[in-house]
Amino acid sequence: MSCYYPNGAVALNHTACDSSVANSHCCAWTDACLTNSYCLAASGNMTNTLKRGSCTDSSWSDPACPVQCSDVSTETTVILNMASANHGSGIGTWCCNDFDQENNTCQDPTHNVKSPWGLANGRLIYDRKSGAIEPVTSPAPSSNTTCTSGPQAGQLTSSTREAAIGAAIGIPLALAVVVLSILYFRATQASKRLQLRIDAIESHPAPVYQAPYTAEKSGTHTTNQPLEMSGNSESTLLSGTPVAELSSKRES
């Protein structure tokens, strides 16, 4: 069964999500089919994102074809953007492409409606050949499930399922690794800058402070140089004063 976009172009690499019925919605073989007529991205940059895929009815008049976003980007797949979550119950609201949170409207209106539209929860279609739904309570497939090889047979491969599960676990871990790497880089750079400052200080030590030398002004202080005495001569000077003069002073 061939799959078609809303403009009638063939959707390459898309397969019917239920080949046992006359018409069915289609998803890329690398994505997962959901029972609400939309697809779940299981690989690439948009992992775990809902998409509007294609349909086996080239006129898109069959109820099996997706209704919302069928008039948006009719030549290709459309990414769905969540406006409000349902937290596992009830119906969440979505937009075709981007959601304007400030105005609570969709960037691309669908069927002339700009408000976010409701979409029921979808269950995973395990076998595209029969449209069998994977059991919720038991991991074993139902009796009408046929295991075939290759995506051409219409079965969701185990690798696709593992990719969807792995992406849900891997994305938070990848973000944690990025954050830790940034923190480690910043700490390393700070340590390097500190070491450079320490090295600069050690290689250029601060000069030792010395008090400035103040020379005594000439004439303010006179130092009399002692003169050598020669024998007992009274005319010999001691510290610039005659000895005879000193003796007379003592006797008086």
C-alpha positions, 0 to 999 in steps of 0.5 A: 500500500502506498502512502500519500501526503495531503497534496497527493504526493507519494510519501517515500519511506512511509508504510501503512500503520494497519495494512489489514484495512482498506485505508490507514494513516501512515508513518515513516518506517523509522517512527512509531505508529499510534492509534490516534492517527499520528506518529511518534518520532523514534529517531533523528533530532525530533525524537519523542515528538508527535508528527502528522504523517501521511495516509493511504487514501490519496484524497485524504477523505477517509476517516482513517487519515489524520484530520488536524494539520491536514491542511498545513504543509501539505507536501510533507510531514508536520511536527506537532507542538504541545500547548498543554499537557494532559499528564497521562489522562484526558486530552492534551492540546496541540498546535501544528508547528509552533505554539505562541505561548504569549497569545495562546494561539497556534502559529499555523491555524488548521481548518481556520482555527488558531486555538490549540486543539485536543488530541486523545492519547494514542497507544503504540501499534506493534504490528503494522501488518495487522494493526495489532496493539502492544498489550499494556499488562503483558509483554507477550504479543497477542495471538494475532501478532505476526513476527516478520523481518524488515520494516517492509513487512509493516512491523514496528521493529524492536530496534525502533522500540528500543530507540524510543525508550532509549531516547527517553532515558538518553536525553536527560543523561546527555543534558546532565553530561553537558552541564557537568562538562560546562562546570568542569570547564569553568572550574579548570579555567578558573584554576588556570587563571589563579595559577597564572596570577601566582606564577606572576607574583612569584616571578616578580616579587614586591620590592623591599621598602627602605627608608630614604637616607637624609644627608645632614646639612653642612654647618648644622653639626660640627664634629671635632676630630681628635688630635694625637698628643705628642708627649706632655706638650700643653700646646697639643690639642685634644678634641680641638681644645688646648691642654693648657687651657683645660688644666687651668680650668680644672685648677680654678 
